[in-house]
Amino acid sequence: MRIKTVANQSRFSIKVTKMNHMENQNHTAVTKVTEYILMGITDNPGLQAPLLGVFLIIYLVTVMGNLGMVILTHLDSKLHTPMYFFLRHLSITDLGYCTVIGPKMMANFAVHKNTISYTCCAIQLVFFEIFIITELFILSAMAYDRYVAVCKPLLYVIIMAEKVCWGLVVTPYLYSTFVSLFLTIRLFNSSFCGSNIISYFYCDSLPLISMLCSDTHELELIILIFSGCNLLSSLFIVLLSYTFIFVAILRMNSTERRYKAFSTCSSHLTVVAVFYGTLLFIYLKPKSSHIFDIDKMASVFYTLLIPMLNPLIYSLRNKDVKDALKRTLTNQCKMFI
């Protein structure tokens, strides 16, 4: 009887030891990550300096172009219309997510080991998603504005009242803030394990998900649903608006009226095609088909190049903006003379 009791105690002791060992292993595997290492665009030392120069120029042009558009549409009274009100906020969102990504990405070219803290990574992801989601719905609001201008010109002032314009801008900001905080909190409340190296040049949800220990199917599904709803719903508004616009243009008898109507939409159509095409390519692919090098190049395109191109497209193809720029520069020169 005594031998049996000793044997049971021995088995219990071994069981407790094994449990403690497993807990220690789990604790080691799910260590709290305090910082991440951003791998950047390339690890080729010979390309670091040239790329830093190229992206610094792109970033400076982006800041000057978008900031200039914000100031110009605010100063010139002839640009105080719904179209340029939306264009101003488009420039703000472009400037926003480019600034969230650009400086940190360029730092990767200047330092040997580009790290970002756990908190800063979460903050970067929050603001990036806020500006990107907001831009989607501002682009759809701009499409609706063009629809009203072309299809219902006599009611334009009534339909596109100041309160309506503010509602079409403030609502996306509030909605994007909610979605961004919800997704980021869900992501960063999950357990990270293994390597803290992000094979990307900023903190995005896709590379971060691949670093989670826990089951990611639910989180991937949530991100896919939100991404799909945001992209497709805003794109649906754009496509529906332009369907009505094209029908209205085809019904116009005057060639001059057709040209004028189409020219007011061409800049917006160019921006929409490039921006939505890139986002659909990245975020609506299944996880298995994601190749980070290709996704990385596509991300560089829409996070840095598109914000630089937008003000150039709207200024070079828009007579009102050119005239407003001339008036503003003339007035400023007169003040200094």
PyMOL commands that set and color helices and strands:
alter all, ss='L'
color gray80, all
select helices_A, chain A and resi 2-29+45-75+77-79+82-110+118-151+153-159+162-188+205-209+217-251+255-283+287-289+292-316+319-336
alter helices_A, ss='H'
color red, helices_A
select strands_A, chain A and resi 35-38+115-117+197-198
alter strands_A, ss='S'
color yellow, strands_A
deselect
rebuild
show_as cartoon
